[in-house]
């Protein structure tokens, strides 16, 4: 049975403008630059550069004498928010004493370009050359071919109508594997190392080839005594062979020549400097251009304002278009300003919270800090602080780091004091760095060592922190 009823609800919804502002806040500097360029392309009322403010440009002056004479016109309400001085419609991201920051541009050839250049200098049959080019396009960024050759043969048959045997593709792969960087085109780590060792001469290289080819599992597990017994070699011979292996490149596609990794440049969003033992923070605004509202569009709106009426439907549509673009430009400029204010306010709070670290660079000085601590101090929502810290970097005298690096949980030490998990990780890392590599510390031993230093944490927590630091287990840290 249907019935009608009245009820009250209090509901909070974000406007489209608020949602867009949140997205702007989350963008790092480089992405913001791209976003500004996109906005300028779709909104001709938004321009790059500064414009000198002129009091005569204030549209309200045009109407001041006639305001009392004319009868009320609904268009006045529609146009009223346009009467804003020019200086309020500009976003100036520079100051006179700012240092210019130009992100370095690193140009490098793609790995596939380098391989194709080498391929062009070889005399191969047309079909074999075509197969080589196809395989080059199948390689992953680290230089490995991780697809099965049989699957590639099927792809060639179904998608391109090329019917070949697996052996023909194997022959083409051998051509790629003979190119530089050495090891490219390998299907696994073992094959990659063998390719690099095949042309090396000397006793150590021969021993290294034997280890990689026939004792790869023992090598991966650091079973040194087992390898010495099976190969009937001395500890010095094994050490020389391992030194030979350690000089090989496990990811040939990431070499400096290819530039595949070098093109990724970190642009800091903030810069912190120590001046006279005081911290100074500035926002890197060099990648965000100065913005202003188009003079041409303001003149067009002024024209319609003087006319006081529309001569045709086309003029009304033109007026609506101009007004909408001007409103959008004003909002975008204001949103950029709000973004800058929010970023500075939040990072200033983080800087004050971690002042000891930013002055000394000692990670053990990092205090326990969570998003709520900063949100409470600056009076913002936790989600806003998270967006500010997300994917953004700060340049300090001790390096450039992700903002999220400075956030950590806390735990109590043996004296009942709150300490940061970052501090514990640093002590754990230092302890592993000082261990005897011939007899590395197990997780149990590390837990006991940390307990003796006043940090009572469980073995499983030690294992978790060790994995987060990218440190392998004791067995894999063992050396001769």
N, C-alpha and C positions, 0 to 999 in steps of 0.2 A: 504494500500500500504506500502510495506517494504522499508526502506531506511537506509543507513549507515551514521553514523556521529561520529566525534571525540569530546571528551569533557574531561576536567580535573576536578578531584575532590581531595580534601584534606581530608583524612580519617584517624582516629587514632584507632588502634585496640590493645588490650592487648595480649601479647604473652602468651602461656600456662605457661611459667615460672612466669610471672607477676601475673597471676591469682592464681597460687599455692602459691606465696609469700603472696598475700592478704589473702588467706585462713589460712596460718600459723600465720599471724599477729592477726587474729580474735580469734584464739584458746586460751583458758585459760591454765594455767600451767599444770593441770592434763590431759587435752585433748592433749596438746602438747607432753607429755610423751608417750601417747598411739600412737600418730602419728609417733613419732620417732621410736618406736618399730616396727610399721608396715613397715616403710621404710627400716629398717635393715633386716626385714624378706624377703623382695622382692629384696633387693640389697645387694649381698654378698660383694661388694666392699666398703660398708660403715660399719665401725666397731666402737665399743664403747671403750673408753680409749685413753690415750695419747701415743705418740711415739716420742722419742727424735730425733730431726733433726740432720742429718749428712750431711755435705757439699758434701761428696762423693756420696750421694744418688741422687743428682741433675742430672737428665738424660741428661741435656745439656752438662755436663762435659764429658760424654762418647763420644760425637760427636764433641767436640771442635777442636780436632786435625785433624779430617777427613773432617770437613765441607768444607774446601777450596779445598780438593783433589777430592771429589766426584762430579759428575755431578748432576744437579738438579733432584730431585726425588719427584713426587707428594705426596708420603707418608710423606715427611718431613713437608709439610703444614698441613697434617692431624694430625700429631703427635706434632706439634710445641706447642700447648697450654698445653701439658702435662709437659713441662719443667718448673715446678713450685716447689720451695722449699717446704719441708714437713711442715714447720711452718705455711705456708699459707693455708694448707689443713686441719687444725685442728680448731675445735670450742671448746674453753676452757671456760666453764660456771662457773668456780670457781676462787676464788682468795685466797691467803694465809690467809687473815684475815676474810674471810667469816665465819659466824656462821652456824653450821649445822642445817638444818631445817628438821625435820622428822614429817610428818603429822601423827597425832594420828590415830591408826586403832581401830575402835570400833566394836567389834563383838557382834552381837545380834541374837537371834533366830527369825525366821520369825513367824508371828502370826499363820499361818496355822500349822507350826511345833508344836507350843505350844498346839494348840487345838487337834491335832492328838495324841500327847502324852497323854493328858487327856482322849481322846476317847479310847485309847488302854487299859486304866486301868478300863474300864467299861465293864460289861457283857451284851452285846447286841446281838440280833439275827443278823445273817449275813447280811440280806437284810437291816435292820435298820442301821447297822454300815456302810454299803456301801452308803446308802442315806446321812448319816451324813458327810462322807468324801466328797461326791459330793457337798453338801451344803457349806462345809468349803472352797472348791475350788471356790465357787461362791461369797464368801464374798469380799467386797471391802477393800481397805487398812485401812479405818477408822473403820472397824469392822461391817459395816452395810450390810444388804441383801436388795438390792434395786430392785431386779427382783421379779415379781409376781410369787407366788408359782404355779399358773396354767400354766404359761409359762415354768417353770422348769419341770413340769410334762410332758408337750408336748415335750420338748427337750429330756427327758429320753426315751419317747416312740419312737420318730422318729430317734434319733441318736444312742441309745444304745439298743433299743428293750425291755426296762423295762417298764411295764405297772402297774401303781399304782394309788391310789386315792390321792386327795389333802390332805385328813386327815392324811394319812401315812407320807406325807412330812412334815405336820404341827407337827406331833409327833417327827419327827427327828429334826426339828428346835428347839423344846422345849429342847431337850437334849443339843444342842449347847448353847442355851441361859442360861442353868444352869452352864456353865463353866466359868472359869476365862480367861480374865478380865471380870468383871461383866458388862453386857450391850451388850456384843458381840452377833451378830446375830439379833439385832433389825432391824425393817423395817423402823422406823422413830425415830425422837428425843423423842417423847412422850413415845413410847414403851421402848426405851433405858433407860430413866430415871425411868420408872416404874419397870423395871427389877432390877435396882440397889436399889430401895427403898423397894422392896417386903419383904426382910428379915430383914429390920431394925426395931428396937423396940423403943418405947417411944412415947410420945404425939406429939413431933415435927415431927417425921418420919410419924406418922399416918396422921397428918395435911398436910404434904408435899405430901403424896400419894393421898390424896383427891384433892389437888390443881392440881397436874399433871394429874390426871385421869379425873376430872370433870370440871376443870376451866383452862384448858391449854391455851385457847385463851386469857383469861383475864391476865394470867401470862405473856404471850408473849408481850402483849400490856401494861404491868405495871399498870393495873387498880387495884390498891391496895385497894381503898375504896370499890370498887365493890366486891372484894374477901372477905373483912372483913364482908360486909353486908350479902352476900350469905352464908358464912360459920359460921356467927355469932361468930366471934372470935375477940379478942383485937388486937391492933397494935403490942404488944409485942409477942403474939402468932404467928402472921403472920410473924414477923421478924425472929423468931426462925425457922419457917418452911422454909422461904426463905434461911436462912443460911444453912439449911440441903440440900436444892436443889443445892445451889452454890458449895457444896463440891462434887457433882457428876461429872462424866466424860462424856461429850457429845460425845467424840470420843474415845471409848474404844480401838480401834485398834492402837491408837497412844500412848499407854502407854510405859513407859521406859522399861518394861519387854520384849516387843515384838521387840524393837530395829528397828522398821520399819522406823522411822525417824532419829534415832541416827546414822545410817550408812552413812548419807550424811554429809561429812566433807568439810568445806570450806578451800581451800588452797589459801593463799594470793599470788598474782602475784608480788606485790611490798611490801616493808617494809619501812615506814617512821619513823625515830627516831629524837628526839630532843636532841642534844648534845651541851652543852654550849650555850643554847638558839639559836642554829642554826639548821636548818632542814637538815637531811641527808637522801638520797634516795638510795635504792639499789633494784635491780631486784632479785626476788627469782629464782635462777637458779638451786637449788638443785634437782629439779624434771626433769631436762634435762641433760642427760649424756654427757660427753666429747666425741666428735666424731672425727674420722680421716679416711683417705683413706687407704684401705687395702694395706699393703706392698706386699702381695702375688700377688695381681692384678697388682700393679705397676711393679713387677718383670716380670710378664707375658708379659706386654706391652713392657718392655725393651727387652725381648727375641725377639719379633717380630720386634722391631726396629733394632736390630743387624742383623737380618736375611736379611733385606732390600727387601725381596720378599716373596711371599707366595708359598709354595710347592704344595698346593692343595686347592680345593674349601673349604674343611673343615677348613683348617687353616685360610682362609680369613674370614669365618663365625665366627670362634673363636675370631679372632682379632676384628671384628666389635662388637661382644658381650662384650668383655673386655673393649673396648674403650667407648662403650655406658654406661656401668655400672660405669666406672671411671668418665665420664662426669657428670652423674647423681649424684654421691656421692659428687663431688666437688660443684655442684650447690646447693645441699641440705645443705651442711655445710655453704656455703656462705649465703644461705637464712636464716638459723638460726641466723647467725651473724647480718644480716640486720634486722631481727625481733627484736632482743635484742636492737639494736641501735634505732629503731623506737619507741619501747616501752619506753625506758629510756628518749628519747628526748621529747616525748609527755607528760609523767607523770611528768617530771621535769617542764615543762611549767605549767601544772595544779597545781603543788605544789607551784610554785612561785605566781600564780594567787590567790590561796587561802591560802597564807602564814599565815594570821592572824588566820584562823580557825585551821590549823594544829599545830599552836603554843599554842592555848588556848583550842580547842575543843568546843568552843561556836558556835552553829549553827547560831546564829544571826550575826556572823562575816563572813558568807559565802557571797561572792560577786555574783552579777548576772553574769553568764558565760554560753555561748552557744558554740556549736562545732566550729562555725566560728571564735570565739575569739582565740581558741587554734590553729586552722588550719592556721590562718593568722600569728601567732607568730612563728610557727615552719616551715612554708612554705610548708605545705602538703595539700592535698585535704581533704575536709570535710569528705568524705566517709572513708578515711584512719584513721582519728581521731576517727570516730565512731566505726570502727573495733577495734581499740586499747582499747577503753573504754568499749566495749561490753563484758558482762559476766565476767569481771575481778574485782578482789578485791584488796584493799590496806590495809595493817595492819598499824594502827596508835597507838599512846599511848592511844587513847580514844576508841579503838575498831577496828574491821575489817569491812569495808564497800565496797559496790559496787562503782566503779568509777563513774557510771552514777549519783550517789547521789549528786555529787558536781556540776552538771550542772543544771541550772535553768534559767527561764526567769526573766525579770526585770519589775518593775512598778515604778511609781513616787509616793513618799509620799507627805504629805501636804506641805513640804518645797521645793518640786521640785527636790529632790534627788532620784537617782536610787537605789532601794533596791531589793534584791532577793526575789522571791516568797518563797524560803526556809525559809527566815527570817520571813516572814508573817505567814507561816505554824507553825513555832516554837512558835511564840507569840500566835497564835490561840490555839495551843495545851496546852500551859501554862495557858491560860485564862480558858479553859475548866477544866484543872486540879485543878484550884483554886475555881471553882464554888461551890455553895451550892448544894450538890447532891439531897437534898429534893426538891429543886426548880431550876433545871438546866436551863441554858441559851438557849433560842431559837436562831435560825439562825439570826433573826432580831436583837435580843439583842447583839449577838456576832458582827454583822456588825457595830452596833452603838459603841460598846466598842472599836473595832479596829479603827474606825474613830476618836474617842476621843484620841487614842494613836498616831494618825498621819498617819493612813493607810486607806484612803477612798476607800473601796471596796464594791461592791454590795452584797446583801444577797445571790444571786445565786452563786456568787464566793465563799462566805463563805461556802455554802453547798458543792460546788465542792471540796474545800480544805479539808473540814471535812471528806468527803467520801474517799478522797485519803489517809488520815491519818488513815482510818479504825475506825473512831469514829461514833457511832450511833447518831440518832436524839435525841433531848432533852427528849422526852417521854420515850425512852428506856434507858436513863441514870439515870432516876429517881430512887431513893432508899428511904427506910423508915428512 
